[in-house]
Structure formats: C-alpha cells, structure tokens
Amino acid sequence: MDVIYGLIPMMLVFGFLVVVVFIWMAKTGHFDDLDGAANRIFMDDEYPEDLKKTSDKVLEVETTLDDRSKEKKGGDKKLD
C-alpha cells in the first residue's frame, strides 16, 4: 500500500510531462506532414545532371586518394 503513495504522484508527473511534450511537438510542426515520409520512397530524387556531378566528385576523390597512396609508398623507400 505504501508503494501506491509514491506511484500515483509519479505517474501524474509523468503524464503531465507527456502532455507538455505532445503540445510542444504539435506547435513546432512535427505532425504537419505525416504522409510525406511514407511517400518519399516513391519519388525519384536522382536526376541525370546530379548523377554526373556526384560521379565527377567521386572520381576526383578516388584520384586524390590514389595520388596520396602513391606518394606514401614512394616516401617509404630508402635511397641507397
């Protein structure tokens, strides 16, 4: 019976916090677009011009990494 005296106020405080968080989320717009995330999987967000830009960036990064690895290998050799 003594446990109930602690649990009831604790559950009331917890319930109040849940209501406050729910109101805060509703005011900040977390529930505005419920279908957007579900339908986003069906949308194509890759256009040919975007793919070309990203592929150019990937090639540039790969080339830079290859150059760095060659420099590192060449720098480790001892000259006699």
PANU-726307 format. One record per residue: residue in one letter; z, y, x of N, C-alpha, C, CB in turn; residue number from 1. Coordinates in steps of 0.2 Angstrom, whole numbers. Atoms other than C-alpha are relative to their C-alpha. Glycine has a CB too. Example, Ala and Ser with C-alpha at 12.3 -4.5 7.8 and 13.67 -1.06 7.14 Angstrom:
# residues 2
@code = A, n_z = 0, n_y = -6, n_x = 4, ca_z = 39, ca_y = -22, ca_x = 62, c_z = 0, c_y = 6, c_x = 4, cb_z = 6, cb_y = 0, cb_x = -5, pos = 1;
@code = S, n_z = -1, n_y = -6, n_x = -4, ca_z = 36, ca_y = -5, ca_x = 68, c_z = 3, c_y = 5, c_x = -4, cb_z = -7, cb_y = 2, cb_x = 2, pos = 2;
//
This chain:
# residues 80
@code = M, n_z = 0, n_y = -6, n_x = 4, ca_z = 0, ca_y = 0, ca_x = 0, c_z = 0, c_y = 6, c_x = 4, cb_z = 6, cb_y = 0, cb_x = -5, pos = 1;
@code = D, n_z = -1, n_y = -6, n_x = -5, ca_z = 4, ca_y = 12, ca_x = 15, c_z = -7, c_y = 1, c_x = 2, cb_z = 4, cb_y = -2, cb_x = 5, pos = 2;
@code = V, n_z = 6, n_y = -2, n_x = -3, ca_z = -14, ca_y = 10, ca_x = 21, c_z = -4, c_y = 4, c_x = -5, cb_z = -4, cb_y = -7, cb_x = 1, pos = 3;
@code = I, n_z = 3, n_y = -4, n_x = 5, ca_z = -21, ca_y = 17, ca_x = 4, c_z = 1, c_y = 7, c_x = 1, cb_z = 1, cb_y = -3, cb_x = -7, pos = 4;
@code = Y, n_z = -2, n_y = -7, n_x = -1, ca_z = -12, ca_y = 33, ca_x = 8, c_z = -4, c_y = 3, c_x = 5, cb_z = 8, cb_y = 1, cb_x = 1, pos = 5;
@code = G, n_z = 4, n_y = -3, n_x = -6, ca_z = -22, ca_y = 35, ca_x = 24, c_z = -7, c_y = 0, c_x = -2, cb_z = 1, cb_y = -4, cb_x = 6, pos = 6;
@code = L, n_z = 7, n_y = 1, n_x = 2, ca_z = -39, ca_y = 28, ca_x = 17, c_z = -2, c_y = 5, c_x = -5, cb_z = -1, cb_y = -7, cb_x = -2, pos = 7;
@code = I, n_z = 2, n_y = -4, n_x = 5, ca_z = -40, ca_y = 39, ca_x = 2, c_z = -2, c_y = 7, c_x = 3, cb_z = 5, cb_y = 1, cb_x = -6, pos = 8;
@code = P, n_z = 2, n_y = -7, n_x = -3, ca_z = -39, ca_y = 56, ca_x = 11, c_z = -6, c_y = -1, c_x = 5, cb_z = 6, cb_y = 3, cb_x = 3, pos = 9;
@code = M, n_z = 5, n_y = 1, n_x = -5, ca_z = -50, ca_y = 49, ca_x = 25, c_z = -7, c_y = 0, c_x = -3, cb_z = 1, cb_y = -6, cb_x = 4, pos = 10;
@code = M, n_z = 6, n_y = 1, n_x = 3, ca_z = -64, ca_y = 44, ca_x = 13, c_z = -2, c_y = 6, c_x = -4, cb_z = 1, cb_y = -6, cb_x = -6, pos = 11;
@code = L, n_z = 2, n_y = -7, n_x = 3, ca_z = -63, ca_y = 61, ca_x = 4, c_z = -3, c_y = 4, c_x = 5, cb_z = 6, cb_y = 3, cb_x = -4, pos = 12;
@code = V, n_z = 3, n_y = -4, n_x = -5, ca_z = -66, ca_y = 70, ca_x = 20, c_z = -6, c_y = -3, c_x = 2, cb_z = 5, cb_y = 0, cb_x = 6, pos = 13;
@code = F, n_z = 7, n_y = 3, n_x = -2, ca_z = -80, ca_y = 58, ca_x = 25, c_z = -5, c_y = 2, c_x = -6, cb_z = 1, cb_y = -7, cb_x = 1, pos = 14;
@code = G, n_z = 5, n_y = -1, n_x = 5, ca_z = -88, ca_y = 60, ca_x = 8, c_z = -2, c_y = 8, c_x = 0, cb_z = 3, cb_y = -1, cb_x = -7, pos = 15;
@code = F, n_z = 2, n_y = -7, n_x = 0, ca_z = -87, ca_y = 79, ca_x = 9, c_z = -4, c_y = 2, c_x = 6, cb_z = 7, cb_y = 4, cb_x = 1, pos = 16;
@code = L, n_z = 5, n_y = -1, n_x = -5, ca_z = -95, ca_y = 79, ca_x = 26, c_z = -7, c_y = -3, c_x = -1, cb_z = 3, cb_y = -4, cb_x = 7, pos = 17;
@code = V, n_z = 7, n_y = 3, n_x = 1, ca_z = -109, ca_y = 68, ca_x = 20, c_z = -4, c_y = 5, c_x = -5, cb_z = 1, cb_y = -7, cb_x = -4, pos = 18;
@code = V, n_z = 3, n_y = -5, n_x = 4, ca_z = -112, ca_y = 81, ca_x = 6, c_z = -2, c_y = 6, c_x = 3, cb_z = 5, cb_y = 1, cb_x = -6, pos = 19;
@code = V, n_z = 2, n_y = -6, n_x = -4, ca_z = -112, ca_y = 95, ca_x = 18, c_z = -6, c_y = -1, c_x = 4, cb_z = 6, cb_y = 2, cb_x = 4, pos = 20;
@code = V, n_z = 6, n_y = 2, n_x = -5, ca_z = -124, ca_y = 86, ca_x = 30, c_z = -7, c_y = 0, c_x = -5, cb_z = 1, cb_y = -6, cb_x = 3, pos = 21;
@code = F, n_z = 6, n_y = 1, n_x = 4, ca_z = -136, ca_y = 82, ca_x = 15, c_z = -2, c_y = 7, c_x = -2, cb_z = 2, cb_y = -4, cb_x = -6, pos = 22;
@code = I, n_z = 2, n_y = -6, n_x = 2, ca_z = -136, ca_y = 100, ca_x = 9, c_z = -3, c_y = 4, c_x = 6, cb_z = 6, cb_y = 4, cb_x = -3, pos = 23;
@code = W, n_z = 3, n_y = -3, n_x = -6, ca_z = -139, ca_y = 106, ca_x = 27, c_z = -7, c_y = -2, c_x = 1, cb_z = 4, cb_y = -1, cb_x = 6, pos = 24;
@code = M, n_z = 7, n_y = 3, n_x = -2, ca_z = -154, ca_y = 94, ca_x = 29, c_z = -5, c_y = 3, c_x = -6, cb_z = 1, cb_y = -7, cb_x = 0, pos = 25;
@code = A, n_z = 4, n_y = -3, n_x = 5, ca_z = -161, ca_y = 100, ca_x = 12, c_z = -2, c_y = 7, c_x = 1, cb_z = 3, cb_y = -1, cb_x = -7, pos = 26;
@code = K, n_z = 2, n_y = -7, n_x = -2, ca_z = -160, ca_y = 118, ca_x = 17, c_z = -5, c_y = 1, c_x = 6, cb_z = 6, cb_y = 4, cb_x = 0, pos = 27;
@code = T, n_z = 4, n_y = -1, n_x = -6, ca_z = -168, ca_y = 116, ca_x = 34, c_z = -7, c_y = -4, c_x = -1, cb_z = 4, cb_y = -3, cb_x = 6, pos = 28;
@code = G, n_z = 7, n_y = 3, n_x = 2, ca_z = -183, ca_y = 106, ca_x = 26, c_z = -1, c_y = -7, c_x = 3, cb_z = -5, cb_y = 5, cb_x = 4, pos = 29;
@code = H, n_z = 1, n_y = 7, n_x = -2, ca_z = -180, ca_y = 88, ca_x = 32, c_z = -3, c_y = -4, c_x = -6, cb_z = 6, cb_y = -3, cb_x = 2, pos = 30;
@code = F, n_z = 2, n_y = 4, n_x = 5, ca_z = -185, ca_y = 82, ca_x = 15, c_z = -7, c_y = 3, c_x = -3, cb_z = 5, cb_y = -1, cb_x = -6, pos = 31;
@code = D, n_z = 6, n_y = -3, n_x = 3, ca_z = -201, ca_y = 93, ca_x = 12, c_z = -6, c_y = -4, c_x = 0, cb_z = -1, cb_y = 6, cb_x = 4, pos = 32;
@code = D, n_z = 6, n_y = 4, n_x = 0, ca_z = -214, ca_y = 81, ca_x = 17, c_z = 1, c_y = -8, c_x = 1, cb_z = -5, cb_y = 2, cb_x = 6, pos = 33;
@code = L, n_z = -2, n_y = 7, n_x = 0, ca_z = -209, ca_y = 63, ca_x = 13, c_z = -6, c_y = -5, c_x = 1, cb_z = 4, cb_y = -2, cb_x = -6, pos = 34;
@code = D, n_z = 6, n_y = 4, n_x = -1, ca_z = -227, ca_y = 56, ca_x = 12, c_z = -4, c_y = 1, c_x = 6, cb_z = -4, cb_y = 1, cb_x = -6, pos = 35;
@code = G, n_z = 4, n_y = -1, n_x = -5, ca_z = -234, ca_y = 64, ca_x = 27, c_z = 0, c_y = -5, c_x = 6, cb_z = 2, cb_y = 7, cb_x = 3, pos = 36;
@code = A, n_z = -1, n_y = 5, n_x = -6, ca_z = -226, ca_y = 52, ca_x = 40, c_z = -4, c_y = -7, c_x = -2, cb_z = 7, cb_y = -1, cb_x = 1, pos = 37;
@code = A, n_z = 3, n_y = 7, n_x = 2, ca_z = -232, ca_y = 37, ca_x = 29, c_z = -8, c_y = 0, c_x = 0, cb_z = 3, cb_y = -1, cb_x = -7, pos = 38;
@code = N, n_z = 7, n_y = 0, n_x = 0, ca_z = -250, ca_y = 43, ca_x = 28, c_z = -3, c_y = 2, c_x = 6, cb_z = -2, cb_y = 5, cb_x = -5, pos = 39;
@code = R, n_z = 2, n_y = -2, n_x = -7, ca_z = -251, ca_y = 49, ca_x = 46, c_z = -4, c_y = -5, c_x = 3, cb_z = 5, cb_y = 3, cb_x = 4, pos = 40;
@code = I, n_z = 3, n_y = 6, n_x = -3, ca_z = -256, ca_y = 32, ca_x = 51, c_z = -7, c_y = -1, c_x = -1, cb_z = 4, cb_y = -7, cb_x = -1, pos = 41;
@code = F, n_z = 7, n_y = 0, n_x = 2, ca_z = -272, ca_y = 33, ca_x = 42, c_z = -5, c_y = 5, c_x = 2, cb_z = 0, cb_y = 0, cb_x = -8, pos = 42;
@code = M, n_z = 4, n_y = -6, n_x = -3, ca_z = -278, ca_y = 49, ca_x = 50, c_z = -2, c_y = -1, c_x = 7, cb_z = 4, cb_y = 7, cb_x = -1, pos = 43;
@code = D, n_z = 3, n_y = 0, n_x = -7, ca_z = -289, ca_y = 50, ca_x = 65, c_z = 2, c_y = 6, c_x = 3, cb_z = -8, cb_y = -2, cb_x = 0, pos = 44;
@code = D, n_z = -1, n_y = -6, n_x = -3, ca_z = -282, ca_y = 62, ca_x = 77, c_z = -3, c_y = 0, c_x = 7, cb_z = 8, cb_y = 0, cb_x = 1, pos = 45;
@code = E, n_z = 3, n_y = 0, n_x = -7, ca_z = -293, ca_y = 57, ca_x = 92, c_z = -8, c_y = 2, c_x = -2, cb_z = 0, cb_y = -7, cb_x = 3, pos = 46;
@code = Y, n_z = 7, n_y = -2, n_x = 1, ca_z = -310, ca_y = 67, ca_x = 92, c_z = -3, c_y = -1, c_x = 7, cb_z = 0, cb_y = 8, cb_x = -2, pos = 47;
@code = P, n_z = 3, n_y = 1, n_x = -6, ca_z = -323, ca_y = 64, ca_x = 105, c_z = 1, c_y = 5, c_x = 5, cb_z = -8, cb_y = 0, cb_x = -1, pos = 48;
@code = E, n_z = -1, n_y = -6, n_x = -5, ca_z = -320, ca_y = 81, ca_x = 114, c_z = 7, c_y = -1, c_x = 3, cb_z = -1, cb_y = 7, cb_x = -3, pos = 49;
@code = D, n_z = -6, n_y = 1, n_x = -3, ca_z = -302, ca_y = 77, ca_x = 115, c_z = 1, c_y = -6, c_x = 5, cb_z = 5, cb_y = -1, cb_x = -6, pos = 50;
@code = L, n_z = 0, n_y = 6, n_x = -4, ca_z = -305, ca_y = 60, ca_x = 122, c_z = -3, c_y = 1, c_x = 7, cb_z = -4, cb_y = -6, cb_x = -3, pos = 51;
@code = K, n_z = 3, n_y = -2, n_x = -6, ca_z = -317, ca_y = 67, ca_x = 135, c_z = 5, c_y = 4, c_x = 5, cb_z = -6, cb_y = 4, cb_x = -1, pos = 52;
@code = K, n_z = -5, n_y = -3, n_x = -4, ca_z = -303, ca_y = 79, ca_x = 141, c_z = 5, c_y = -4, c_x = 2, cb_z = 3, cb_y = 6, cb_x = -5, pos = 53;
@code = T, n_z = -5, n_y = 4, n_x = -3, ca_z = -290, ca_y = 66, ca_x = 142, c_z = -2, c_y = -5, c_x = 5, cb_z = 3, cb_y = -4, cb_x = -6, pos = 54;
@code = S, n_z = 2, n_y = 5, n_x = -5, ca_z = -301, ca_y = 54, ca_x = 151, c_z = -2, c_y = 4, c_x = 7, cb_z = -7, cb_y = -3, cb_x = -2, pos = 55;
@code = D, n_z = 0, n_y = -4, n_x = -6, ca_z = -305, ca_y = 68, ca_x = 164, c_z = 6, c_y = 1, c_x = 3, cb_z = -4, cb_y = 7, cb_x = -2, pos = 56;
@code = K, n_z = -7, n_y = -1, n_x = -3, ca_z = -287, ca_y = 71, ca_x = 166, c_z = 3, c_y = -6, c_x = 3, cb_z = 5, cb_y = 3, cb_x = -5, pos = 57;
@code = V, n_z = -3, n_y = 6, n_x = -3, ca_z = -283, ca_y = 53, ca_x = 169, c_z = -4, c_y = -2, c_x = 6, cb_z = -2, cb_y = -6, cb_x = -5, pos = 58;
@code = L, n_z = 3, n_y = 1, n_x = -6, ca_z = -297, ca_y = 51, ca_x = 182, c_z = 2, c_y = 5, c_x = 5, cb_z = -8, cb_y = 2, cb_x = -1, pos = 59;
@code = E, n_z = -3, n_y = -5, n_x = -5, ca_z = -290, ca_y = 67, ca_x = 191, c_z = 6, c_y = -3, c_x = 2, cb_z = 0, cb_y = 7, cb_x = -3, pos = 60;
@code = V, n_z = -6, n_y = 3, n_x = -2, ca_z = -273, ca_y = 59, ca_x = 191, c_z = -1, c_y = -6, c_x = 4, cb_z = 5, cb_y = -1, cb_x = -6, pos = 61;
@code = E, n_z = 1, n_y = 7, n_x = -4, ca_z = -279, ca_y = 42, ca_x = 197, c_z = -3, c_y = 2, c_x = 7, cb_z = -5, cb_y = -4, cb_x = -4, pos = 62;
@code = T, n_z = 3, n_y = -2, n_x = -7, ca_z = -290, ca_y = 51, ca_x = 211, c_z = 6, c_y = 3, c_x = 4, cb_z = -5, cb_y = 5, cb_x = -1, pos = 63;
@code = T, n_z = -6, n_y = -3, n_x = -4, ca_z = -274, ca_y = 61, ca_x = 216, c_z = 4, c_y = -5, c_x = 3, cb_z = 3, cb_y = 5, cb_x = -4, pos = 64;
@code = L, n_z = -4, n_y = 5, n_x = -2, ca_z = -264, ca_y = 46, ca_x = 217, c_z = -3, c_y = -5, c_x = 5, cb_z = 2, cb_y = -5, cb_x = -6, pos = 65;
@code = D, n_z = 4, n_y = 4, n_x = -5, ca_z = -277, ca_y = 36, ca_x = 227, c_z = 0, c_y = 4, c_x = 6, cb_z = -7, cb_y = -2, cb_x = -2, pos = 66;
@code = D, n_z = 0, n_y = -4, n_x = -6, ca_z = -278, ca_y = 50, ca_x = 239, c_z = 7, c_y = 0, c_x = 4, cb_z = -2, cb_y = 7, cb_x = -1, pos = 67;
@code = R, n_z = -7, n_y = 0, n_x = -2, ca_z = -259, ca_y = 51, ca_x = 241, c_z = 2, c_y = -7, c_x = 3, cb_z = 5, cb_y = 1, cb_x = -5, pos = 68;
@code = S, n_z = -1, n_y = 7, n_x = -3, ca_z = -258, ca_y = 32, ca_x = 244, c_z = -4, c_y = -1, c_x = 7, cb_z = -2, cb_y = -6, cb_x = -5, pos = 69;
@code = K, n_z = 4, n_y = 0, n_x = -6, ca_z = -272, ca_y = 33, ca_x = 257, c_z = 4, c_y = 4, c_x = 6, cb_z = -7, cb_y = 2, cb_x = -1, pos = 70;
@code = E, n_z = -3, n_y = -4, n_x = -5, ca_z = -263, ca_y = 47, ca_x = 266, c_z = 7, c_y = -3, c_x = 2, cb_z = 2, cb_y = 7, cb_x = -3, pos = 71;
@code = K, n_z = -7, n_y = 4, n_x = -2, ca_z = -246, ca_y = 37, ca_x = 266, c_z = -2, c_y = -6, c_x = 4, cb_z = 3, cb_y = -2, cb_x = -7, pos = 72;
@code = K, n_z = 2, n_y = 5, n_x = -4, ca_z = -255, ca_y = 22, ca_x = 273, c_z = -2, c_y = 2, c_x = 7, cb_z = -5, cb_y = -4, cb_x = -3, pos = 73;
@code = G, n_z = 2, n_y = -3, n_x = -6, ca_z = -263, ca_y = 32, ca_x = 286, c_z = 5, c_y = 3, c_x = 4, cb_z = -6, cb_y = 5, cb_x = -1, pos = 74;
@code = G, n_z = -6, n_y = -3, n_x = -4, ca_z = -247, ca_y = 41, ca_x = 291, c_z = 5, c_y = -5, c_x = 3, cb_z = 3, cb_y = 5, cb_x = -5, pos = 75;
@code = D, n_z = -4, n_y = 5, n_x = -3, ca_z = -238, ca_y = 25, ca_x = 294, c_z = -2, c_y = -4, c_x = 6, cb_z = 2, cb_y = -5, cb_x = -6, pos = 76;
@code = K, n_z = 2, n_y = 3, n_x = -6, ca_z = -249, ca_y = 19, ca_x = 308, c_z = 2, c_y = 3, c_x = 6, cb_z = -8, cb_y = 0, cb_x = -1, pos = 77;
@code = K, n_z = -2, n_y = -3, n_x = -6, ca_z = -243, ca_y = 21, ca_x = 325, c_z = -7, c_y = 1, c_x = 5, cb_z = 5, cb_y = -4, cb_x = 4, pos = 78;
@code = L, n_z = 6, n_y = -1, n_x = -5, ca_z = -256, ca_y = 28, ca_x = 338, c_z = 2, c_y = -2, c_x = 7, cb_z = -2, cb_y = 7, cb_x = 0, pos = 79;
@code = D, n_z = -2, n_y = 3, n_x = -7, ca_z = -256, ca_y = 19, ca_x = 355, c_z = -4, c_y = 4, c_x = 5, cb_z = -2, cb_y = -7, cb_x = 0, pos = 80;
//
